[in-house]
Amino acid sequence: MVPVGDGWLEMPQPPSPPHQGRQAWQALCQRLFTTLITAVTPIILVSNEVGWGIVPDNPMAREFRDRAGWLHQKLAQLADLVILVVAGLPLILKGAAGPGNPSPSEFKLMTGGDR
């Protein structure tokens, strides 16, 4: 299990010119994607949803939100199974329960749901 989020989204102070920081971060993400594609064992990624709130009023917070959305979209494209958990309820967004993919009730057992 790999926590994805703050660590992958941390932003150094804006470099000069500004696009260099974004390019370096995208290169780092591309290495993550390559690693995930070539992995021979199942990998579970866990992350927080940050795009459902208001649009931040400062540029750095907006950049964080945009990067999170971009990263989550790319990871979902690569994933065989995508589960969104809201209020403790697993919602399958992509893929289906079956060999190697847990059903919602199995997922709740794996994550300690209903405790």
Backbone hydrogen bonds, N-H to C=O, Kabsch-Sander energy under -0.5 kcal/mol:
donor,donor_aa,acceptor,acceptor_aa,energy
2,V,44,I,-3.2
4,V,2,V,-0.5
4,V,46,V,-3.6
8,W,5,G,-0.7
9,L,5,G,-2.0
10,E,6,D,-1.1
20,Q,17,P,-1.6
21,G,18,P,-0.8
22,R,18,P,-0.9
23,Q,19,H,-2.2
24,A,20,Q,-2.2
25,W,21,G,-2.0
26,Q,22,R,-2.5
27,A,23,Q,-2.0
28,L,24,A,-1.9
29,C,25,W,-2.4
30,Q,26,Q,-2.3
31,R,27,A,-1.7
32,L,28,L,-1.7
33,F,29,C,-2.7
34,T,30,Q,-2.4
35,T,31,R,-2.2
36,L,32,L,-2.5
37,I,33,F,-2.5
38,T,34,T,-2.0
39,A,35,T,-0.7
39,A,36,L,-0.6
45,L,43,I,-0.5
46,V,2,V,-2.3
50,V,48,N,-0.5
53,G,50,V,-0.5
62,R,58,N,-2.0
63,E,59,P,-2.4
64,F,60,M,-2.1
65,R,61,A,-2.3
66,D,62,R,-2.7
67,R,63,E,-2.6
68,A,64,F,-2.4
69,G,65,R,-2.2
70,W,66,D,-2.5
71,L,67,R,-2.9
72,H,68,A,-2.7
73,Q,69,G,-2.2
74,K,70,W,-2.2
75,L,71,L,-2.6
76,A,72,H,-2.4
77,Q,73,Q,-1.8
78,L,74,K,-1.6
79,A,75,L,-1.6
82,V,94,K,-2.1
84,L,91,L,-2.8
85,V,83,I,-0.5
86,V,84,L,-0.6
86,V,89,L,-2.2
89,L,86,V,-2.2
91,L,84,L,-3.0
92,I,90,P,-0.5
93,L,82,V,-2.9
93,L,91,L,-0.6
94,K,82,V,-1.5
98,G,101,N,-2.5
101,N,98,G,-2.3
107,F,103,S,-2.9
108,K,104,P,-2.2
109,L,105,S,-1.6
110,M,106,E,-2.4
111,T,107,F,-2.2
112,G,108,K,-0.7
112,G,109,L,-0.6
113,G,108,K,-3.2
115,R,112,G,-0.6
